[in-house]
Protein backbone atom coordinates (compact mmCIF):
# COMPACT_ATOMS: atom_id res chain seq x y z
CA UNK A 1 0.00 0.00 0.00
CA UNK A 2 0.99 3.56 -0.61
CA UNK A 3 2.31 5.53 2.40
CA UNK A 4 0.33 8.48 3.68
CA UNK A 5 0.78 11.27 6.20
CA UNK A 6 -0.78 10.64 9.59
CA UNK A 7 -1.36 13.51 12.00
CA UNK A 8 -2.58 11.82 15.21
CA UNK A 9 0.91 10.86 16.42
CA UNK A 10 -0.23 9.55 19.81
CA UNK A 11 -1.99 6.63 18.10
CA UNK A 12 1.26 5.51 16.47
CA UNK A 13 3.17 4.33 19.55
CA UNK A 14 4.80 1.01 18.63
CA UNK A 15 4.19 1.51 14.91
CA UNK A 16 6.91 1.65 12.23
CA UNK A 17 6.87 5.09 10.57
CA UNK A 18 8.81 7.37 8.25
CA UNK A 19 9.76 10.84 9.51
CA UNK A 20 9.79 13.32 6.64
CA UNK A 21 10.75 16.95 6.24
CA UNK A 22 10.77 19.01 3.06
CA UNK A 23 9.55 16.03 1.00
CA UNK A 24 12.45 13.79 2.08
CA UNK A 25 12.71 10.89 4.50
CA UNK A 26 14.80 11.90 7.53
CA UNK A 27 14.49 8.70 9.57
CA UNK A 28 12.50 5.50 9.81
CA UNK A 29 11.78 3.55 12.96
CA UNK A 30 9.30 2.64 15.68
CA UNK A 31 7.45 5.35 17.55
CA UNK A 32 8.57 5.05 21.17
CA UNK A 33 6.32 7.75 22.62
CA UNK A 34 4.36 10.83 21.55
CA UNK A 35 2.84 13.92 23.09
CA UNK A 36 -0.93 13.82 23.60
CA UNK A 37 -1.39 16.84 21.30
CA UNK A 38 0.80 15.36 18.51
CA UNK A 39 3.31 18.19 18.85
CA UNK A 40 6.26 15.82 19.27
CA UNK A 41 7.23 12.17 19.12
CA UNK A 42 10.24 10.00 19.86
CA UNK A 43 11.62 7.36 17.55
CA UNK A 44 13.13 4.41 19.47
CA UNK A 45 16.86 3.81 19.39
CA UNK A 46 18.01 1.22 16.85
CA UNK A 47 21.07 0.38 14.77
CA UNK A 48 20.44 3.55 12.73
CA UNK A 49 20.66 5.92 15.70
CA UNK A 50 19.71 6.74 19.25
CA UNK A 51 16.30 7.70 20.57
CA UNK A 52 15.37 10.88 18.71
CA UNK A 53 12.79 13.61 19.27
CA UNK A 54 10.92 15.11 16.29
CA UNK A 55 8.51 18.06 16.56
CA UNK A 56 5.71 19.27 14.32
CA UNK A 57 6.81 22.88 14.94
CA UNK A 58 10.08 22.15 13.15
CA UNK A 59 8.18 20.91 10.10
CA UNK A 60 8.50 17.15 10.62
CA UNK A 61 5.73 14.93 9.28
CA UNK A 62 4.94 11.31 10.14
CA UNK A 63 4.06 8.91 7.34
CA UNK A 64 2.78 5.37 7.71
CA UNK A 65 2.53 2.50 5.28
CA UNK A 66 -0.40 0.21 6.13
CA UNK A 67 0.55 -3.44 5.89
CA UNK A 68 -1.56 -6.56 5.95
CA UNK A 69 -1.04 -8.57 9.11
CA UNK A 70 -1.48 -12.29 9.63
CA UNK A 71 -4.95 -13.69 10.30
CA UNK A 72 -8.35 -13.10 8.72
CA UNK A 73 -9.36 -9.85 10.42
CA UNK A 74 -6.07 -8.28 11.45
CA UNK A 75 -5.89 -5.89 8.52
CA UNK A 76 -9.44 -4.62 9.00
CA UNK A 77 -8.96 -4.28 12.73
CA UNK A 78 -5.70 -2.36 12.36
CA UNK A 79 -7.31 0.04 9.85
CA UNK A 80 -10.29 0.53 12.15
CA UNK A 81 -8.02 1.29 15.11
CA UNK A 82 -6.16 4.00 13.18
CA UNK A 83 -9.39 5.65 12.06
CA UNK A 84 -11.36 5.29 15.28
CA UNK A 85 -12.00 8.48 17.29
CA UNK A 86 -9.86 8.90 20.40
CA UNK A 87 -11.48 8.45 23.79
C-alpha positions as CSV (number, residue, x, y, z in Angstrom):
1,X,0.0,0.0,0.0
2,X,1.0,3.6,-0.6
3,X,2.3,5.5,2.4
4,X,0.3,8.5,3.7
5,X,0.8,11.3,6.2
6,X,-0.8,10.6,9.6
7,X,-1.4,13.5,12.0
8,X,-2.6,11.8,15.2
9,X,0.9,10.9,16.4
10,X,-0.2,9.6,19.8
11,X,-2.0,6.6,18.1
12,X,1.3,5.5,16.5
13,X,3.2,4.3,19.6
14,X,4.8,1.0,18.6
15,X,4.2,1.5,14.9
16,X,6.9,1.7,12.2
17,X,6.9,5.1,10.6
18,X,8.8,7.4,8.3
19,X,9.8,10.8,9.5
20,X,9.8,13.3,6.6
21,X,10.8,16.9,6.2
22,X,10.8,19.0,3.1
23,X,9.5,16.0,1.0
24,X,12.4,13.8,2.1
25,X,12.7,10.9,4.5
26,X,14.8,11.9,7.5
27,X,14.5,8.7,9.6
28,X,12.5,5.5,9.8
29,X,11.8,3.5,13.0
30,X,9.3,2.6,15.7
31,X,7.5,5.3,17.6
32,X,8.6,5.0,21.2
33,X,6.3,7.8,22.6
34,X,4.4,10.8,21.5
35,X,2.8,13.9,23.1
36,X,-0.9,13.8,23.6
37,X,-1.4,16.8,21.3
38,X,0.8,15.4,18.5
39,X,3.3,18.2,18.8
40,X,6.3,15.8,19.3
41,X,7.2,12.2,19.1
42,X,10.2,10.0,19.9
43,X,11.6,7.4,17.6
44,X,13.1,4.4,19.5
45,X,16.9,3.8,19.4
46,X,18.0,1.2,16.9
47,X,21.1,0.4,14.8
48,X,20.4,3.6,12.7
49,X,20.7,5.9,15.7
50,X,19.7,6.7,19.3
51,X,16.3,7.7,20.6
52,X,15.4,10.9,18.7
53,X,12.8,13.6,19.3
54,X,10.9,15.1,16.3
55,X,8.5,18.1,16.6
56,X,5.7,19.3,14.3
57,X,6.8,22.9,14.9
58,X,10.1,22.1,13.2
59,X,8.2,20.9,10.1
60,X,8.5,17.2,10.6
61,X,5.7,14.9,9.3
62,X,4.9,11.3,10.1
63,X,4.1,8.9,7.3
64,X,2.8,5.4,7.7
65,X,2.5,2.5,5.3
66,X,-0.4,0.2,6.1
67,X,0.6,-3.4,5.9
68,X,-1.6,-6.6,5.9
69,X,-1.0,-8.6,9.1
70,X,-1.5,-12.3,9.6
71,X,-5.0,-13.7,10.3
72,X,-8.3,-13.1,8.7
73,X,-9.4,-9.9,10.4
74,X,-6.1,-8.3,11.5
75,X,-5.9,-5.9,8.5
76,X,-9.4,-4.6,9.0
77,X,-9.0,-4.3,12.7
78,X,-5.7,-2.4,12.4
79,X,-7.3,0.0,9.9
80,X,-10.3,0.5,12.2
81,X,-8.0,1.3,15.1
82,X,-6.2,4.0,13.2
83,X,-9.4,5.7,12.1
84,X,-11.4,5.3,15.3
85,X,-12.0,8.5,17.3
86,X,-9.9,8.9,20.4
87,X,-11.5,8.4,23.8
